[in-house]
Amino acid sequence: MADRGMTKRYGVKFVRQHQARRAVVPVEKDETPKPPGRVPRITKLMALAIRFEHLLETGAVTGQSDLAELGHVSRPRVTQIMNLLHLAPDIQEAILNLPRVTQGKDPVAERHVRRVAAETSWRRQRVLWRKIWPLRCA
């Protein structure tokens, strides 16, 4: 007697093996619980800047114009993102560790962080950062 009312679902991914041949590969479902809320945008951009720097250092891309082309953004936008690397290391760490946003707007706006990154002195950057994010300052 067959089991009735039971359904089993599988995730699959289609991959191209050779020129015209395709294969079906089972996909393992990620069962890890995700914390509530979302990652702040500035945190994502900081991580992206670090990734861009790695791609440039390893030679995976030859310049910021390659990054812009790959990311489908303008070269000035890549520069804005890369300028986050000018922040003091403790500020970068604070940005990467910002709490998840559960409701409303992000606690730190990118336009405010751009002003901090434009400052050449890390000491003055820290003063400006405390005005933006007074919690858990270095």
C-alpha positions as CSV (number, residue, x, y, z in Angstrom):
1,M,0.0,0.0,0.0
2,A,1.4,3.4,-1.0
3,D,1.8,6.2,1.5
4,R,-0.8,8.9,0.7
5,G,-0.5,12.6,1.5
6,M,3.3,12.6,1.9
7,T,5.4,14.7,-0.3
8,K,9.2,15.0,-0.3
9,R,10.8,18.0,-2.1
10,Y,14.4,18.2,-3.3
11,G,16.4,21.2,-4.4
12,V,18.3,20.9,-7.6
13,K,20.8,22.9,-9.5
14,F,21.4,22.7,-13.2
15,V,25.1,22.9,-14.1
16,R,26.8,22.9,-17.5
17,Q,29.4,20.1,-17.7
18,H,30.6,20.5,-21.2
19,Q,29.4,22.5,-24.2
20,A,25.9,21.1,-24.6
21,R,25.6,18.6,-21.8
22,R,23.9,19.6,-18.6
23,A,23.6,17.7,-15.3
24,V,21.2,17.9,-12.4
25,V,23.0,18.2,-9.1
26,P,21.1,17.9,-5.7
27,V,21.4,21.0,-3.5
28,E,21.7,20.7,0.2
29,K,19.3,23.0,2.0
30,D,20.8,25.4,4.5
31,E,18.9,24.6,7.7
32,T,20.9,27.1,9.9
33,P,18.6,29.5,11.7
34,K,19.1,33.1,10.6
35,P,19.2,35.8,13.3
36,P,16.3,38.3,13.1
37,G,16.7,41.5,11.2
38,R,19.0,42.5,8.3
39,V,22.6,43.5,8.0
40,P,23.0,47.3,7.8
41,R,23.9,48.6,4.3
42,I,27.1,50.3,5.5
43,T,28.3,46.9,6.9
44,K,27.7,45.2,3.5
45,L,29.6,48.0,1.8
46,M,32.5,47.8,4.2
47,A,32.7,44.0,3.6
48,L,32.5,44.7,-0.2
49,A,35.4,47.2,0.0
50,I,37.5,44.6,1.8
51,R,36.6,42.0,-0.9
52,F,37.5,44.5,-3.7
53,E,40.8,45.2,-2.1
54,H,41.5,41.4,-2.0
55,L,40.6,41.0,-5.6
56,L,43.0,43.9,-6.6
57,E,45.8,42.5,-4.4
58,T,45.5,39.0,-5.8
59,G,45.4,40.2,-9.4
60,A,41.9,38.7,-10.0
61,V,41.0,42.2,-11.4
62,T,43.4,44.7,-12.9
63,G,41.8,47.9,-11.6
64,Q,38.7,49.7,-10.3
65,S,37.3,49.9,-13.8
66,D,37.2,46.1,-13.9
67,L,35.4,46.1,-10.5
68,A,32.9,48.6,-11.8
69,E,32.2,46.5,-14.9
70,L,31.8,43.3,-12.9
71,G,29.5,45.0,-10.3
72,H,27.5,46.9,-12.9
73,V,28.2,50.2,-11.2
74,S,30.0,53.3,-12.1
75,R,33.7,53.9,-11.4
76,P,32.9,56.7,-9.1
77,R,30.7,54.4,-7.0
78,V,33.5,51.9,-6.8
79,T,35.8,54.7,-5.5
80,Q,33.2,55.7,-2.9
81,I,33.1,52.1,-1.7
82,M,36.9,51.7,-1.7
83,N,37.3,54.9,0.3
84,L,35.8,53.1,3.3
85,L,39.2,51.4,3.5
86,H,40.7,54.8,4.5
87,L,38.8,54.5,7.8
88,A,40.8,53.8,11.0
89,P,40.9,50.0,11.6
90,D,38.8,50.2,14.8
91,I,36.1,52.1,12.9
92,Q,36.1,49.5,10.2
93,E,35.7,46.9,12.8
94,A,32.8,48.8,14.5
95,I,31.1,49.1,11.1
96,L,31.5,45.3,10.5
97,N,30.0,44.6,13.9
98,L,27.0,47.0,13.8
99,P,23.9,45.3,15.2
100,R,21.3,43.9,12.8
101,V,18.4,46.2,11.9
102,T,15.1,44.7,13.0
103,Q,12.9,47.7,12.1
104,G,13.2,51.1,10.6
105,K,16.2,52.8,9.0
106,D,19.8,51.8,9.4
107,P,21.5,53.3,12.4
108,V,24.4,54.7,10.4
109,A,24.0,56.3,6.9
110,E,26.6,55.8,4.3
111,R,26.7,59.5,3.5
112,H,27.8,60.3,7.1
113,V,30.5,57.6,7.0
114,R,31.9,59.1,3.7
115,R,32.6,62.4,5.6
116,V,34.5,60.4,8.2
117,A,36.5,58.6,5.6
118,A,37.4,61.8,3.9
119,E,39.2,62.9,7.0
120,T,42.9,62.0,6.8
121,S,43.6,61.9,10.6
122,W,42.5,58.7,12.3
123,R,42.2,60.7,15.6
124,R,39.8,63.2,14.0
125,Q,38.0,60.3,12.3
126,R,37.3,58.8,15.7
127,V,35.9,62.1,17.0
128,L,33.6,62.2,13.9
129,W,32.7,58.6,14.3
130,R,31.6,59.1,17.9
131,K,29.1,61.7,16.8
132,I,27.6,59.2,14.3
133,W,27.8,56.1,16.5
134,P,28.2,56.9,20.1
135,L,27.5,53.3,21.2
136,R,30.5,51.0,21.8
137,C,33.1,53.5,20.5
138,A,36.7,52.7,20.5
